Amino acid sequence: MSYLLAFALSFCIVIGLIPPFKKLALRIGFVDKPQSGNQRKIHRDPIPLTAGIAIYIGFAVTFLLFLHESWERTGAILGGGLLILLIGIVDDWYKTNGREFPALPKTIVQVGAAVLVYASGVVFSGFQNPLNGAYITLPEWMQFAFTVLWIFGVTTVINFSDGMDGLAGGLSAISGGTLLVVALVMGQQGSAMMAVMTVGVSLGYLIFNRPPAKVFMGDSGATFLGFVLGVVALDGAFKQATLFSLFIPILAIGVPILDNIRVVIQRMVKGVPIYKADASQAHFRLLASGMKPVQVVSFLYLLNLCFGLFSIVLLLAQWK
């Protein structure tokens, strides 16, 4: 029942807050403007960029009411998420004025948020040897590096996936639902509760972002959802992991991770900055192949769902 209540509250807060934030965005000009000739801008009208604020508030309020974590963990997760939200808002504001925000300060803030989570005790500490069952504890520097890189990486790939109406929100909901099942199977209630909230805020956002979108969450919302998914996986799927089950959280967020690994490698080969926006993501390539936007989004939903189901099967096989 607590999971249902947490889902309902996070969902309803987002639905309730998006309309007034939308009006505010239109009033102050905080909107994503269409640009002729830009493959990444396929909408025709200015779209408000304030849904990310509603997503953060919905998650934070529900977290404080339903999760009784230590102040260190609460401060790290909500404080780190707030830092990511704020730097994302600055980035979005620059874009509304036709300018690009430098990648370095955004990277520093996102890495800093990941370091806060590490310092609070949400850490990938090691894995179980499948041959003898012994737990292999990684050196502290490797724990730090893996934890920070994982959170930063998932934060980034969800943001990179936010290129079409309904895409990033739907992928986040599917990945959050997969991590929810994983956490429930492993008996990790805190991780399961955070996953429920992630699904709730993502679906609440999708009410307004499904094609044709009425609002966008911008970099602020997309990076926040990525940050939360990274934390949920660390606090749940990576705990008590065997060598083989390390693939479970990667598959749970399969489409954003695998697609953007391909994109990053492609950009590095071409000598293009990793953060340089282009139309190399799978959704843009599928769109260029002749598929309609709804078909592209539906196909990627289905693919991410298949990855999620496979990760659950892998989990059940490990626990059998």
N, C-alpha and C positions, 0 to 999 in steps of 0.2 A: 504493500500500500504506500509506503514512503517513496518508493521509486515512482509510482504513478503520480503522486502529489508533486514531487519534484519536477517531473516532466511537465505536468499541467501548469505549474506556476511559471517555470522558465519560458514555456511556450506562450502563455498569456501575457507575460510582461513584455515580451518582444512585440507581440501583436498590438498591445496597447500603446507602446511608446513610439513605434515607427511612424504613425500618422502625424503626431505633433512635431517630431523631428524632421519629417519630410517637409512640412510647412515652413519650419525654420530654415531649412536648407534652401528652399526656393526663395525665401525672403532675402537671405544674405548672399545668394549666388554660389553656394557650396554645392555645385552640381558638376556632373561629368558631361562635357559638351561633345556632341558628335563632330567628327572631323572628316571632311571629304578626302578620299585617297588613303585613309588609314585603315588597314585591314583589321586592326584590333578594335575599331570603333564601329560596330555594326548597328547601333541604335540611331534613331533619327531625331529624337528630342532630348533636351537636357534632363538628366536623371539625378535626383538627390543622392548624396553620398554619405548620409548620416545613419544608415542602418547599423553600422558597426558599433555605434554608441549604445543603441538599444540592445544589441547582442551582448555587449559587455555587462550592462546593468542587469539584464535578465539572468545571466550566469552568476554574477557576483552576489546578487540578492538571494538567489536560491542556494548558493554555496554557503552563505552565512547562516541561513535558516536550517539547512538540512545536514551539513557536514560539521562535525565537532572536532576539527583538527587543532593541532597546537597553533599558537599564534605565529610561530616561525613558519610553519608550512602554509598557513592561511595568508600571511603577509607575502611570502615568496610567490605563491600562485596568483593571488589577486593583485599584488603589487607589481609583479613581473608582467602580468597581463595588462595592467593599466599603463605601464611604460610602453609596451608594444602598441597599445591602442593610441596613445598620445603621439608617438613618433609617426604612426600611420596616418593620423589626422593631419599632421604637418605635411607629410608627403602628399596626401590627397589635396590639401589646400594649394600646394605648389602646382599640382596638375591642373586645378581649376583655373589657374592664372597663366596656363600655357608654359610653365617652367618645370624643369626636372630637379627634384630634390637630390642632393648628393647621396650616393650609396653608403659612404663610409659612416656617417653618424647614425644612419638607420641600422647598419650592421653592428655597430658598437652597442647600441641600445638593446638589440635583439640578443646578442651574445651576453650582455649584462643580465638580462632577464633570465636566461638559461643558467647563468652562474648563481643567481639568487635561488633558483630551484635546487641546484646541486647543494648549495650551502644549507638548505633546509632539511636535507636528508633524503630527498627523492633522487636516487642514484642507481645507475646500472653497476652493480658491484661484481658480477661474475656470472657463471653458468655451471650447470651440472654436467659432469663427464658422463656421456651415455654408456661408456664401456664399464666403469666400475661404480658409478653413482656418487662419486666424490664431488664435492662442490669446489670449483676452482675460483678463488678470489683474485681478481685482477689487482695489479699494483694501483696505488691511489691516483697516480698521474693518468693511467689509462681509464680509470673510473671517471675522472673529471673530463677527460677529452671525449670519451664516448657519450657521456650524459649531455654535455654542452653541444656537441656536434649533432646529436640526434634531435634535440629540441630545436636548435637553430635550423636544421635541415627540414624538418616537418613544417616549421613556421614558414619557411621559404617556398616549399613545393605547393602548399595549399594556396598561397598568394599567387604563384605562377599559374595555377589552374583556374583562377578567377577571370575567365575571359569570355564567358557566354552566360546569358540569362539562365539562372537556375543551376549552373554547373557546380561551382565550388560549394555552395550551400548543400546541394544534394549529395555530392561526394563526401562532405563532412558528416552529414547525417548517416549515410551508409557506413562509413568508417567508424563513427561513434557507436552505431548499433552493433557492429561486429566486436568492437572492444568491450562493449557492455556484456555480450554473451561470454566472451573470454573471461572477463572479471568474475561473472557469476559462477562459471564453471570452476574457477580457481578459488572461489570463496573470498574474493577481495571486495568488500563492501564499499570502501571509500572510492576506489577506482570505478566501480560500477555506478556509484552515484554521480561522479563527475561525467561519466559517459552518458548517463541519462540526461543530464543538464545540457550537454553538448548537442545531443539529438533534439532536445526541446527547443533550444534557441535557433538551431539550424532550420528546423521545420517551420518555426514561427517566421523566420526571415523568408523562407521559400513561399509563404502565402503572398508576399508582395514582390518576390523576385522571379517567380515563374514567368515564362515568356507570355506576353511582352512585359518586361520588368518595369515596375513602378518606382523601385528604389534599388540602389547598390549599397553594398557594405564597404566598398573601397578597400584600399590596402589595410586600413585600420581594422576592419572586421575580419578580412581574410587571414591576416597574420595572427590575429588573436585566436581564431579558430584553430589555425595550425599549431600555435603554441599550446593550446589546451589539449589537442589530440596527442601531441608529443608527450606532455606530462601524464596524461591518462595511460598511455602505453608504458611509460617508464614505471608508473606506480602500480601497474597491473600485469600486462602481458610479459614484461621482461623479468618479473620476479619469479624466482625458482625456475628459471628457464634452463632447458637443456640446450646442447649445441644445436640440435635440429629445430627446436621450437623458437629459436631466435628469429626465424623467418615469419613467425605468426604475426607480430605487429607490423612487419614490413608488408606482408600480404594484405593485412587489414586496411592499410592505406595505399593499396597497390597501384591504382591508376595514377594518382598524383606523384608518387615516389618514382615509379619506373619511367613514366613519361618524362619527368623533369631531369632524371639522371641522363636520359638520352639527349635532352635539350642542352644540358650543361656540357656534356662531352662534345656535342656538335659545335657549340659556341667556342669551347676551348680549342678545338681543332682549327676553327676558322680564325682564331685570334680575336674574337668578339668578346667584350666584357660580359660576364655572367649575368649581371643585372640589367643589361640592355634589353628593353622590351622589343619583341618582334612577334612574328606570326608562325613560329616554329613548333608550338605546342600541338599535341595530337588533335585537339578540337578545331584549331584553325586549319590544319591539313585536311581533316575530314570534311570540313565546310568547303574548302577549295576543291575537293574531289567531286562535289555536286550534291552532297547530302544536305538536307534542310536542317536548320538549327535544332528543331525539336528532335529530329532523328539522331543528330550528333550527340545531344545531351542524353537521350534515352539509351543509346548504344554504350556510352561511357558509364552511365549508371549501371547497366547490366554487367559490363565488364568488371566494375569495382565490386559489385555484388558477388560475382563469381569468385573473385580473389578473396573476398571476405568469407564466403562459404568454404573455400579450400583451406583457409587459415583455421576455421573452426574444426574442420575434419582433421587437420594436422594436430590440433590441440587435443581432440578426443582420442586420437591414436596414441599420443604421448601419455595420456592419463589412464589409458586402458590397462 
